[in-house]
Amino acid sequence: MSRTLAATFLAVLLTGGAVIAIAAEPPKAIPALDPAGLDSALAAGTWLFVEFGGEHCIPCKAMQPILQDLQASFGAKGTVRNFWIQKHPETARRFKIMVMPTQVVFNPKGEEVLRHQGIWQAEDLKAALRKVGAL
């Protein structure tokens, strides 16, 4: 089984059986921020969804198709980014990240409005974002 097919199968299992659209070309990877990029993104005046995780973290990898779908849903209203905590442990401490993955949503003022640890099911994630006005 190819890596892409295996990752898609795992993502479908982890999203409660939700079918994720499979394109001929894989969607673009969610970029990762460094500490300066994170500070810039927080000051940008738009919604920011950050997954604090690791490049080799299996649950973090399983979240990537969900994050790609979320970026498409956000459109110009917000941005979805990864932040690799092993590369920047001081920033992980600053944001009190204890578990990988931890998703944090910041409003356009740069204030934290949502936090979740572990895999966030796609529909639950979107419902939470609608509740705070991000979607």
C-alpha positions as CSV (number, residue, x, y, z in Angstrom):
1,M,0.0,0.0,0.0
2,S,1.4,3.4,-0.9
3,R,2.2,6.0,1.8
4,T,-0.5,8.4,0.5
5,L,-3.2,5.7,0.5
6,A,-2.2,4.4,3.9
7,A,-2.3,8.0,5.4
8,T,-5.7,8.6,3.8
9,F,-7.0,5.3,5.2
10,L,-5.7,6.2,8.6
11,A,-7.2,9.7,8.4
12,V,-10.6,8.2,7.4
13,L,-10.5,5.9,10.4
14,L,-9.5,8.7,12.8
15,T,-12.2,11.1,11.5
16,G,-14.9,8.6,12.4
17,G,-15.3,7.3,8.9
18,A,-15.7,10.7,7.3
19,V,-14.7,10.5,3.7
20,I,-12.0,12.8,2.7
21,A,-11.8,13.9,-0.9
22,I,-8.9,12.3,-2.7
23,A,-7.5,14.4,-5.5
24,A,-5.2,13.2,-8.3
25,E,-2.6,15.5,-6.8
26,P,-2.2,15.6,-3.0
27,P,-3.3,18.8,-1.4
28,K,-0.5,21.3,-0.4
29,A,1.1,20.6,2.9
30,I,0.2,22.9,5.8
31,P,3.3,25.1,6.3
32,A,5.0,25.2,9.6
33,L,5.9,28.4,11.5
34,D,9.0,29.3,13.4
35,P,8.6,31.5,16.6
36,A,9.0,34.8,14.6
37,G,6.5,33.6,12.0
38,L,4.0,32.6,14.8
39,D,4.3,36.1,16.3
40,S,3.7,37.7,12.9
41,A,0.7,35.4,12.2
42,L,-0.8,36.4,15.6
43,A,-0.4,40.1,14.7
44,A,-1.9,39.7,11.2
45,G,-5.5,40.5,12.2
46,T,-7.1,37.2,10.9
47,W,-8.2,34.0,12.5
48,L,-5.2,31.7,13.2
49,F,-5.5,27.9,13.8
50,V,-2.2,26.4,14.9
51,E,-1.5,22.7,15.4
52,F,1.4,22.4,17.9
53,G,2.9,19.0,17.1
54,G,5.7,17.1,15.6
55,E,6.9,16.1,12.2
56,H,7.1,12.5,13.2
57,C,4.0,12.4,15.4
58,I,1.5,9.9,14.0
59,P,-1.7,11.7,15.4
60,C,-0.3,15.0,14.0
61,K,0.1,13.4,10.6
62,A,-3.4,12.0,10.8
63,M,-4.7,15.6,11.4
64,Q,-3.1,17.0,8.2
65,P,-6.0,16.1,5.8
66,I,-8.4,17.7,8.3
67,L,-6.2,20.8,8.5
68,Q,-6.0,21.0,4.7
69,D,-9.8,20.9,4.5
70,L,-10.0,23.5,7.2
71,Q,-7.7,25.8,5.3
72,A,-10.0,25.5,2.3
73,S,-13.0,26.3,4.5
74,F,-11.3,29.3,6.1
75,G,-10.5,31.0,2.8
76,A,-9.3,34.5,3.3
77,K,-10.8,34.7,6.8
78,G,-8.0,32.8,8.5
79,T,-4.9,30.7,8.3
80,V,-4.0,27.2,9.3
81,R,-0.4,26.4,10.3
82,N,1.7,23.8,12.0
83,F,4.3,24.5,14.7
84,W,6.9,21.8,15.4
85,I,7.4,21.9,19.1
86,Q,10.6,19.8,19.2
87,K,12.4,22.4,17.1
88,H,11.2,25.3,19.3
89,P,10.6,24.0,22.9
90,E,10.7,27.5,24.4
91,T,7.7,28.5,22.3
92,A,5.9,25.3,23.3
93,R,6.4,26.3,27.0
94,R,5.3,29.9,26.3
95,F,1.9,28.5,25.0
96,K,1.8,25.7,27.7
97,I,1.8,22.9,25.2
98,M,2.0,19.5,27.0
99,V,0.5,17.1,24.5
100,M,1.0,16.5,20.8
101,P,-1.0,17.4,18.9
102,T,-2.6,20.4,20.6
103,Q,-4.7,22.7,18.4
104,V,-5.0,26.4,19.4
105,V,-7.3,28.9,17.7
106,F,-6.6,32.6,18.0
107,N,-9.1,35.3,17.1
108,P,-8.1,38.3,14.9
109,K,-6.8,40.1,18.0
110,G,-4.3,37.3,18.6
111,E,-6.2,36.0,21.7
112,E,-6.6,32.3,22.3
113,V,-10.3,31.3,22.1
114,L,-10.1,27.5,21.7
115,R,-7.8,24.7,22.7
116,H,-8.0,21.0,22.0
117,Q,-5.6,18.2,22.7
118,G,-5.3,15.1,20.5
119,I,-7.1,14.3,17.3
120,W,-10.0,16.7,16.7
121,Q,-12.7,15.1,14.6
122,A,-13.5,17.2,11.5
123,E,-17.2,17.9,12.3
124,D,-16.5,18.6,16.0
125,L,-13.7,21.0,14.9
126,K,-15.9,22.9,12.5
127,A,-18.7,23.1,15.0
128,A,-16.4,24.6,17.6
129,L,-15.1,27.1,15.1
130,R,-18.6,28.1,14.0
131,K,-19.5,28.6,17.7
132,V,-16.7,31.2,18.2
133,G,-17.4,32.8,14.8
134,A,-14.3,31.6,13.0
135,L,-16.3,29.9,10.2
